């Protein structure tokens, strides 16, 4: 796939015993953009050039996605966070600004809880705090209804096979079908996502993220410790998210012992950085600078 910008570089970085494919642009403080399910670096296409005017922006394909390695294991939050810590080191930095959406946001929350010394600032876009998510899944019927696919994903082998059989429709439905601003996903863009998901091993890896977080031992661990986040935090949230209840942003201030801003974006769905790119770029620039 051609780069969207002549200055964008495609690089491979060895971290935590795997190789991550990344797109890189710009100079300065490091900003890492972490994508979610079922995306890859491309979901940040509107943010990369805007942020690269002020920062060194590096956007990995997370473990298992697109052109990054797809090992059998390592889809738990501790290992995924270690991938990102190693990435910061290998890029020659001690700290980074971390921006995460969906699963990338869950990893970002986890990093901020475990390794605050590695983070300058944290920005989370439509991604639940992991402990809050587990709590809502246990107590909020509305969130259970929205997350039916999470339970379907627990079945070994079947979900990825089914998605593979109907990949075009799956991609169309997940992105355009669930977006509030339908124009955010052209037929060409949807096809780019489909192509990335067709690569061998991607779907199995992507579904493994869900299997790992709902593994009984990890659920128990998540339920045990609620560590506060003590780095400056921005949460951007598309209010019409079909997958995540807006209840997930309630009480976040109690989990963050640092400057915290929550901005709800009306008339916007789950794919916030693609549905309202200008708003997201403006908020990120003013927060990170």
N, C-alpha and C positions, 0 to 999 in steps of 0.2 A: 504494500500500500504506500502511495506517495505521502511524504510528509505534508502537512497542511501549511507549513511555513518553511522557507528555505533555510532558516537558521536552526531548525529543529534537528537534533541528532538522535539517532537510534543507537543505544549502547546496551551492552550486556554486562551485568555486575554480579560477581560471585559473592554470595552472602549466605551464612548459615548452611553451608554444604549444598546449596542449589544456585542456579543461575537465573537471575531475573532480567527480563527485557525491559528497558526503560526508554522513555522519550525525555530529552533534556534540552533546555533552552535558557539563555540568560546568564547573568553573573550576579554575585552578591551573596546575601544570606540564603541559606537553603530552605526551599519550600517543597515538601513532598505532598503530592496529591494522590490519595488512595481511593480507588474506585470500588464499586459494589458488585452485587449479583444482578444480572449475568453479563457484566460489562467488561471493559478492559481500558487501557489508557485513553482510548478515543472518547470516553464519556466526558473528559476534561478539555476537549478540543477548543471550547470557547474561552477557557480560563488560561490556558498555557501562554498564548502570546501576550495577553493583558498583564499577567503577573510577571512575565519574563522581562518586562521593561524595568523592573525594580529588583528582581530576585533571580537566583539560580533555581529554576523550577525543574524538578525531576519527577516523572510520573511512571511508576512501575506498573507492569502487568503483575498483579498479585500471584503468588504461588498457585500453579494449576491453570492459570488463564493465558489465552492467546499464545505468545511466543516465549513465556517463561517456562521453567521446568515444571513437570507434572509428576512429582513422586507419589508413591502409594499413600504416604502418611504425612503428617505435619499440618493438618488443617484445624488444629486447636489454637485458641487465642494466644497461648504462651509461645508456641512455635512461630505463628504468623507475626507476632510482635518482635520476636528475635530476628526474623527476616528483615524487618524494617530498621531495627537497631543496627544490624550489620550493614545495611545499605547506607545509613548515615556515616558509619565509620569508613566504609570503602570509598565513599565520595570525598573523604578527607575532612569531614566536619565532626564537631563534638555534639552539636545540637541542631535541631531543625524546627521550623514551623510545620505543624502537621495539620493537613486538611483532609477530612475523610467523609465519604458519602456512603450510606447503606452499610455493607459489610466493612468497607474501608473506615467508616466512622466508628463501628464497633471496635475495630482494631485500634483506632486512635484513642478512644476512651480507655481501653485496656492499657495502652502505652502510657497514657497520662497518669493512670493509677499506679502503675508499677515502676515507671522510669521517668518521673517528672524532670529529673536533671538533664534529660536528653531533649526536652521540648522547650522551645521558646514560647510559642503560642499555639493554642489548639482551636481549630474550627471544625465543627461537626454539622453536616447537612443531612437532615432526614435519616438519622441513625440513632437507635435507642441506646441509652446507657445499658450495658449488659445486665446488671442486676435489676434495673427497673423493668427491662424487657421480660426477664424470667418471672418477676413479681406480677406483671400485668397478664402474662400468659396464664398464671395460676389463678387470677382473681377477676379478670375482666373478660366477660363473654364476648364483647365486641372485638377485642384484640384476638381472642381465640378464633373467631369467625374469619377475621382478616388473614390469620396465619395458618389456615387449613393446609396450605401447601407444605408448611414446615413439617407437619406430621406425615403427609404423604411422602416426603423426602426421606423419612426414616427407614422405609422399606428398602432392603438391599437390591441394587441392580435395576429394579423396575422403572423408577422415575426417569433416570437418564435415558433408558431405552425408549420409553414413551415419548419423551421430549425429542429425541433424535428422529423418531418416525414422523413427527409433525413439526419439525424445527421452524419452518417458515411461518406457520400460524402461531407457534409459541412466541417467537420473537415479535411478530406483529402485535400480538395481544399484550405481551408484557410491556412493551414500550409505548406504541401508539395507543393501544387499547386502554391502558391505565393512565396515560397522560391527560391532564386537564387541557393543556394547550397542545392540541393535536399536531399543529404545524411544526412542532419542535422536531419531529421525526419524519424526514422525507423517505421515499421508497429506497433511495440510494443509501441513506444512513442506516436504515433497518437492515439492508443487505450486508453492509459492512459488519454489523453485529452478528448476523447469521454466519458469515464467513469465519469470524473469529471463534464462534461456538462449534463450528464443524470440525475444528482441528482435533485430532485424536487425543482422547483423555481429558478434554476440557470439561465436558458435562459431568463426568464422574467426580472430578476434583471440585467443581463448583457446588455440587450437591453435598459433598463431604463436609463442607463448612457447616452446614445445618446439622449433619449427623454428629459432628464433634461437639457442638455447643449443647446439644440435648443428650449427650452421653450421661448416664446417671451420675457417675463420679464427678463430672465437671459441673453438672447442675448443682450437686451438693456443695461443691467448692464455691460456686457463684453465690449461692444462697447464704454462705457463711459470713463472708467478709465484704463489707461495704466501705471501701477506702475512698476518702474524699479526694477530689482533684484539686491540686493547688497550683495550677498554671492558668494564666488568663485564658478565658474560654468564650468563644462565640458559637451559638447554636442558631442555625438558619433552618426554618421548617416550613415546607409547603403545606398549607393547611388542609388541602383536599387529598392527602396521601391515602391511596386505596389500601395500602398494605399495613400502615402503622397508625394506630389510634393517636389522636392529639393528646390523649391523657398521658402519653409517654413523656411529654415535656413538663407536666405538672410536678412541682416539688424538686426540680433539678437544682435550684439554688441551694437546697440543703446538702447537695452532694458535691458542691464546688466551693472551696474556701479561698477563692481568688476572684479578681474582677470577672464578672460574668454578664454577658448580654444575650438575650433571647430575642430573635426577630421572627415573627410569624409572617409568612408571605401568603396573602389571600389569592384565590383563583389560581392556585398552582398545586400540582400533584407531587408524586414521589421523586420525579426526575428533575429536581429543582435546578441544578446547574445547567441543564439543557433546556428547561422550560422558560426560565427567566435569567438567561446568562448575564445580561447587563446588571441586573439587581445583585446577583451573586458576586460578579466582578467588583462592583462598587463597594459592597460590604466587606469583601475579603481585603481589598486594597486599603480601605480605611482602617480596618482592624490590624492587619499585619504590619502596616507602616507606622 
